[in-house]
Amino acid sequence: MQSKLTDIELIQQTLDGNQSAYADLVKRHQRFVFTLALRFAKGREDAEEIAQDCFIKAYRSLSSFQQQSKFSTWLYSIVYTTAMTFLRKKRVNTASIDEEESFLQIESKPGSYDENNVENKSRSYYLNQAIGQLLPDDATIITLFYQGEQSLEEIAKATGMEANTVKVKLFRARQRLKDRLERNLKHEVNELI
């Protein structure tokens, strides 16, 4: 079964002409690529366009992947450069984006009422809302480090920065995220009282 294969094995099969192997590779990474793209674009359609462009670019450049880092790190560097190029072309005015649209849940799974599930969704909502309010670089570094579980070195490769620069940016991004969460949640608490 294809899904049990490693990224490297799927890449090799793709290079050998097996198109379904690349489809499996896309399925494996599409959710996180979309999440990263959404951190930059703030709109679902733009994020979908960025993600699609990334997978096309990755496919075309697959033979140049040298396995010096994880495939995901290489792919996230494509996402980063594609998103930055897209933003330069589009010149998105982030102030005009409707906040409610920006923070749509990517997944919504219907289920029975579960207090822990509701609490986790609430935490996830506020965290995603706060991350969405950060600058794209901050949001990307936070997302890659915590959700993508990338090391500082892997983030450095993906973004083209030095590892020490990433470390400093991550520290500052955490501080800005903390400030955002405090402001957002203070507002929420005030509305409840």
N, C-alpha and C positions, 0 to 999 in steps of 0.2 A: 504494500500500500504506500502511495506517494507521501502521505502526511507524516510518516515515520522517518523519512529521509532527512538528513541535515540540509542546511542551506547550501553548503558546498556541493553535496551530491545532486541537489536539484539544479544548481547552476551548471554543473557538468552535463547533466542530462539535457538541459536546455541548449547548451552549446553543441550537443550532439544531435540536435534537431527535434527533441521531444517538447512540443509546445505546451502540453498539459503540465509538464514540470514547472514551467514558468508561471502558469496559472496557479499552481499550488504555492509557489513562492509569493505571488501577489496576495493570495488569500491569507497567507501567514502574516504578512506585514501591512496589509491595507488599512487596518483600523488605526494603527499607530501613525502611519504616514498621513492619513487624513486628519488625525488629531493634531499633529505638528503643523500641517498646512492650515488648519483652522486657527491655530494660535497666531499665524501671520495674517491671514486674510480676513478673519472675523465674520465672514459670510459663507454660508454653506456652498453656494454655487461656485464661488471663487476657490474655495478649499478643494472642492471636487475637481476643478480644472487643474489646480496645482498638482494634486495627487496623481491624476491621470498623466499629466506631463512628466512627472517624476518616474512613473513606471515605464513610460515609453523611452525616456532617456536612459534609464537603467537597463532596459532590454537592449537598446542599441549599443550600450557601452559595456555590456556584460563580459565580453572577452577581455576588456582591460582591467577587470577586477583582479587584483594580484594577491588576494588573501593575506595581506599583511595586517589587516584588522578584520573584525567581524563584518559580515555582509550588511548587517543592520547599520553599523557605523558608516559604511560606504554609502548605503542608501540614504541615510539621514543627511549626509553631506550634500547629496543631490537635492533633497527636499529643501535644505537651507538655501542653496544657491538658486534654485528654481523659484522659491518663494520671494527671495530678495529681488530677483529680476522681475518677477511679476509685479511686485509692489512698486518698483521704480517705473514700470510702464503704466501702471494703473493709477498711481498717486492717490491711494485711498484716503479719504477724509474720515478719520476714525470718529470724529465728533458727530458726524451725521449718521452713524450707524445706530439703528434702533437697538438698545441694550437687550431687549427681550429676545430679539432674533439672534444676537451674538451668543447667548448662553443657552441655546436649545440643547436639550439632552440628546446626545448622539444615539443612545440606546434607551428605549423605554420598554421594560418587560412587565406585562401585566401579571399580577400575582395576588395572592391573598395578603391581607393586612398583616404586617409583621413590624413590630415596633423598632427592632434593630435595623430592618431594611429601610424604613422610613427615615430613621436617624442618619443612616449611612448616605442615603440619597440627598438628604438635606445638607450634610457635610460636603458631599461631592459637589452639589450645586453651588454652595458658597465658595468653595475652593476654586472651582472652574470659573466662577464669576470673577473672583479676585485675580486669577491668573490671566483671564481675558482682558483685564484692565491694565495689565503691565505692558511695557514696551515689547515689541516682538522679540528682541534679543533676550530680554529677561524671561519672557514666557517660554521661549525655546529651551533655554538652559535649564530652567526649572523642570520643564516637561521631559527633556532628555535624561536628566539626572534621576528624577524620582519615578516617573512613569516608564521611561525607557530603560531605566536601570543601567545607564551608560556611565562609565568611569570618567574622571576628569580628562584623561588622555584621549578617550574615545570621543568625547564632546569636542576636544581641541581639534582632532582630525576632521570631525564632521563640519565644524564651523570655520576651520582655517585659522584658529587662534592658538596662542601658546597655552599650555596647560595651566601655568600660573595666572594668566589673564582670565581663563575660565574659572579658576578657583576664586579670584577676586570678584568676578562678575556674579558667580553663584552666591557668594556671601551677600553682595549688595542686592541681588534679586530676592533673596530670602527676606532681607530687611524690608524691601518695598512690598513684598507679598504680605508680610506680617502687618505693615501699616495699612495696606488695603483691607485686609481681613478685619482689623480692628475698626476701621472707619465703616465698612459695610455692615458689620455685625452690631456696632453701636447704633447705627441707623435702624436696623431691624429690631433691636431691643427697645428703642424709643417708640417704635410703632406699636409694639405689643403692650407697652405700659400705658 
